[in-house]
Amino acid sequence: MKEIVEERAARLGEYIVEQNATVRAAAGKFGISKSTVHKDVSKRLKYIDVALYQKVNLVLQKNKSERHIRGGEATKNKYLNLSFKENKGDNQQN
């Protein structure tokens, strides 16, 4: 069973580096929880493949530094969509 966990950690690390993926995206792709992904790539991977761990760590740091921007964009899009739906409803009533 330990081999399965180590293999999963390595596959997750490779995916994150290749796709420049977030922990959430990797969790969705592999069908596991975000906390499992995070533990695999931040704790287990450094004992399995140090070079890959360092690459993954760089991607995760970059994602962390950009998350406030993605969050702001998501909020902006949410309210634009709400505004669009309200305007569309007003036009149908007239």
Rosetta constraint file for C-alpha pairs under 8 A:
AtomPair CA 1 CA 5 HARMONIC 6.63 0.50
AtomPair CA 2 CA 6 HARMONIC 6.24 0.50
AtomPair CA 3 CA 7 HARMONIC 5.97 0.50
AtomPair CA 4 CA 8 HARMONIC 6.06 0.50
AtomPair CA 5 CA 9 HARMONIC 6.15 0.50
AtomPair CA 5 CA 40 HARMONIC 7.90 0.50
AtomPair CA 6 CA 10 HARMONIC 6.26 0.50
AtomPair CA 6 CA 44 HARMONIC 7.33 0.50
AtomPair CA 6 CA 45 HARMONIC 7.48 0.50
AtomPair CA 6 CA 48 HARMONIC 6.90 0.50
AtomPair CA 7 CA 11 HARMONIC 6.16 0.50
AtomPair CA 8 CA 12 HARMONIC 6.00 0.50
AtomPair CA 8 CA 40 HARMONIC 7.72 0.50
AtomPair CA 9 CA 13 HARMONIC 6.11 0.50
AtomPair CA 9 CA 37 HARMONIC 7.61 0.50
AtomPair CA 9 CA 40 HARMONIC 4.89 0.50
AtomPair CA 9 CA 41 HARMONIC 5.92 0.50
AtomPair CA 9 CA 44 HARMONIC 6.87 0.50
AtomPair CA 9 CA 45 HARMONIC 5.91 0.50
AtomPair CA 10 CA 14 HARMONIC 6.18 0.50
AtomPair CA 10 CA 41 HARMONIC 7.84 0.50
AtomPair CA 10 CA 45 HARMONIC 6.61 0.50
AtomPair CA 10 CA 48 HARMONIC 7.57 0.50
AtomPair CA 10 CA 49 HARMONIC 7.54 0.50
AtomPair CA 10 CA 52 HARMONIC 7.90 0.50
AtomPair CA 11 CA 15 HARMONIC 6.12 0.50
AtomPair CA 12 CA 16 HARMONIC 6.14 0.50
AtomPair CA 12 CA 26 HARMONIC 6.83 0.50
AtomPair CA 12 CA 37 HARMONIC 7.14 0.50
AtomPair CA 12 CA 40 HARMONIC 7.74 0.50
AtomPair CA 12 CA 41 HARMONIC 7.03 0.50
AtomPair CA 13 CA 17 HARMONIC 6.24 0.50
AtomPair CA 13 CA 41 HARMONIC 6.01 0.50
AtomPair CA 13 CA 45 HARMONIC 7.59 0.50
AtomPair CA 13 CA 52 HARMONIC 6.61 0.50
AtomPair CA 13 CA 53 HARMONIC 7.06 0.50
AtomPair CA 13 CA 56 HARMONIC 5.93 0.50
AtomPair CA 14 CA 18 HARMONIC 5.97 0.50
AtomPair CA 14 CA 52 HARMONIC 7.29 0.50
AtomPair CA 14 CA 56 HARMONIC 7.91 0.50
AtomPair CA 15 CA 19 HARMONIC 5.83 0.50
AtomPair CA 15 CA 20 HARMONIC 7.75 0.50
AtomPair CA 15 CA 21 HARMONIC 7.21 0.50
AtomPair CA 15 CA 26 HARMONIC 7.22 0.50
AtomPair CA 16 CA 20 HARMONIC 5.25 0.50
AtomPair CA 16 CA 21 HARMONIC 4.62 0.50
AtomPair CA 16 CA 22 HARMONIC 6.82 0.50
AtomPair CA 16 CA 23 HARMONIC 7.70 0.50
AtomPair CA 16 CA 26 HARMONIC 6.69 0.50
AtomPair CA 16 CA 56 HARMONIC 6.49 0.50
AtomPair CA 16 CA 59 HARMONIC 7.40 0.50
AtomPair CA 17 CA 21 HARMONIC 6.95 0.50
AtomPair CA 17 CA 55 HARMONIC 6.57 0.50
AtomPair CA 17 CA 56 HARMONIC 5.72 0.50
AtomPair CA 17 CA 59 HARMONIC 6.64 0.50
AtomPair CA 20 CA 59 HARMONIC 6.30 0.50
AtomPair CA 21 CA 25 HARMONIC 5.91 0.50
AtomPair CA 21 CA 26 HARMONIC 6.38 0.50
AtomPair CA 21 CA 59 HARMONIC 7.70 0.50
AtomPair CA 22 CA 26 HARMONIC 6.27 0.50
AtomPair CA 22 CA 60 HARMONIC 6.96 0.50
AtomPair CA 22 CA 63 HARMONIC 6.53 0.50
AtomPair CA 23 CA 27 HARMONIC 6.08 0.50
AtomPair CA 23 CA 34 HARMONIC 6.05 0.50
AtomPair CA 23 CA 37 HARMONIC 6.36 0.50
AtomPair CA 23 CA 38 HARMONIC 6.53 0.50
AtomPair CA 23 CA 60 HARMONIC 7.81 0.50
AtomPair CA 24 CA 28 HARMONIC 6.24 0.50
AtomPair CA 24 CA 34 HARMONIC 5.74 0.50
AtomPair CA 25 CA 29 HARMONIC 6.16 0.50
AtomPair CA 26 CA 30 HARMONIC 6.12 0.50
AtomPair CA 26 CA 34 HARMONIC 7.92 0.50
AtomPair CA 26 CA 37 HARMONIC 7.17 0.50
AtomPair CA 27 CA 31 HARMONIC 5.66 0.50
AtomPair CA 27 CA 32 HARMONIC 5.02 0.50
AtomPair CA 27 CA 33 HARMONIC 5.53 0.50
AtomPair CA 27 CA 34 HARMONIC 5.30 0.50
AtomPair CA 27 CA 36 HARMONIC 8.00 0.50
AtomPair CA 27 CA 37 HARMONIC 6.13 0.50
AtomPair CA 28 CA 32 HARMONIC 6.71 0.50
AtomPair CA 28 CA 33 HARMONIC 7.84 0.50
AtomPair CA 32 CA 36 HARMONIC 6.67 0.50
AtomPair CA 32 CA 37 HARMONIC 7.18 0.50
AtomPair CA 33 CA 37 HARMONIC 6.48 0.50
AtomPair CA 34 CA 38 HARMONIC 6.07 0.50
AtomPair CA 35 CA 39 HARMONIC 6.05 0.50
AtomPair CA 36 CA 40 HARMONIC 6.03 0.50
AtomPair CA 37 CA 41 HARMONIC 6.17 0.50
AtomPair CA 38 CA 42 HARMONIC 5.74 0.50
AtomPair CA 38 CA 43 HARMONIC 7.81 0.50
AtomPair CA 39 CA 43 HARMONIC 5.27 0.50
AtomPair CA 39 CA 44 HARMONIC 6.64 0.50
AtomPair CA 40 CA 44 HARMONIC 4.94 0.50
AtomPair CA 40 CA 45 HARMONIC 6.01 0.50
AtomPair CA 41 CA 45 HARMONIC 5.07 0.50
AtomPair CA 41 CA 46 HARMONIC 7.64 0.50
AtomPair CA 41 CA 53 HARMONIC 6.79 0.50
AtomPair CA 41 CA 56 HARMONIC 7.17 0.50
AtomPair CA 42 CA 46 HARMONIC 7.08 0.50
AtomPair CA 42 CA 53 HARMONIC 7.36 0.50
AtomPair CA 42 CA 57 HARMONIC 7.39 0.50
AtomPair CA 43 CA 47 HARMONIC 7.81 0.50
AtomPair CA 44 CA 48 HARMONIC 6.74 0.50
AtomPair CA 45 CA 49 HARMONIC 5.83 0.50
AtomPair CA 45 CA 50 HARMONIC 7.00 0.50
AtomPair CA 45 CA 52 HARMONIC 7.60 0.50
AtomPair CA 45 CA 53 HARMONIC 5.59 0.50
AtomPair CA 46 CA 50 HARMONIC 4.84 0.50
AtomPair CA 46 CA 52 HARMONIC 7.93 0.50
AtomPair CA 46 CA 53 HARMONIC 5.26 0.50
AtomPair CA 46 CA 54 HARMONIC 7.92 0.50
AtomPair CA 49 CA 53 HARMONIC 6.11 0.50
AtomPair CA 50 CA 54 HARMONIC 6.23 0.50
AtomPair CA 51 CA 55 HARMONIC 6.47 0.50
AtomPair CA 52 CA 56 HARMONIC 6.12 0.50
AtomPair CA 53 CA 57 HARMONIC 6.02 0.50
AtomPair CA 54 CA 58 HARMONIC 6.35 0.50
AtomPair CA 55 CA 59 HARMONIC 6.55 0.50
AtomPair CA 56 CA 60 HARMONIC 6.16 0.50
AtomPair CA 57 CA 61 HARMONIC 6.06 0.50
AtomPair CA 58 CA 62 HARMONIC 6.19 0.50
AtomPair CA 59 CA 63 HARMONIC 6.15 0.50
AtomPair CA 60 CA 64 HARMONIC 6.05 0.50
AtomPair CA 61 CA 65 HARMONIC 6.21 0.50
AtomPair CA 62 CA 66 HARMONIC 6.34 0.50
AtomPair CA 63 CA 67 HARMONIC 5.97 0.50
AtomPair CA 66 CA 70 HARMONIC 6.59 0.50
AtomPair CA 67 CA 71 HARMONIC 6.03 0.50
AtomPair CA 68 CA 72 HARMONIC 6.11 0.50
AtomPair CA 69 CA 73 HARMONIC 6.22 0.50
AtomPair CA 70 CA 74 HARMONIC 6.14 0.50
AtomPair CA 71 CA 75 HARMONIC 6.25 0.50
AtomPair CA 72 CA 76 HARMONIC 6.10 0.50
AtomPair CA 73 CA 77 HARMONIC 6.11 0.50
AtomPair CA 74 CA 78 HARMONIC 6.09 0.50
AtomPair CA 75 CA 79 HARMONIC 6.40 0.50
AtomPair CA 76 CA 80 HARMONIC 6.18 0.50
AtomPair CA 77 CA 81 HARMONIC 6.04 0.50
AtomPair CA 78 CA 82 HARMONIC 6.30 0.50
AtomPair CA 79 CA 83 HARMONIC 6.04 0.50
AtomPair CA 80 CA 84 HARMONIC 6.09 0.50
AtomPair CA 81 CA 85 HARMONIC 6.17 0.50
AtomPair CA 82 CA 86 HARMONIC 6.23 0.50
AtomPair CA 83 CA 87 HARMONIC 6.18 0.50
AtomPair CA 84 CA 88 HARMONIC 6.04 0.50
AtomPair CA 85 CA 89 HARMONIC 6.15 0.50
AtomPair CA 86 CA 90 HARMONIC 6.30 0.50
AtomPair CA 87 CA 91 HARMONIC 6.31 0.50
AtomPair CA 88 CA 92 HARMONIC 6.42 0.50
AtomPair CA 89 CA 93 HARMONIC 6.52 0.50
AtomPair CA 90 CA 94 HARMONIC 6.65 0.50
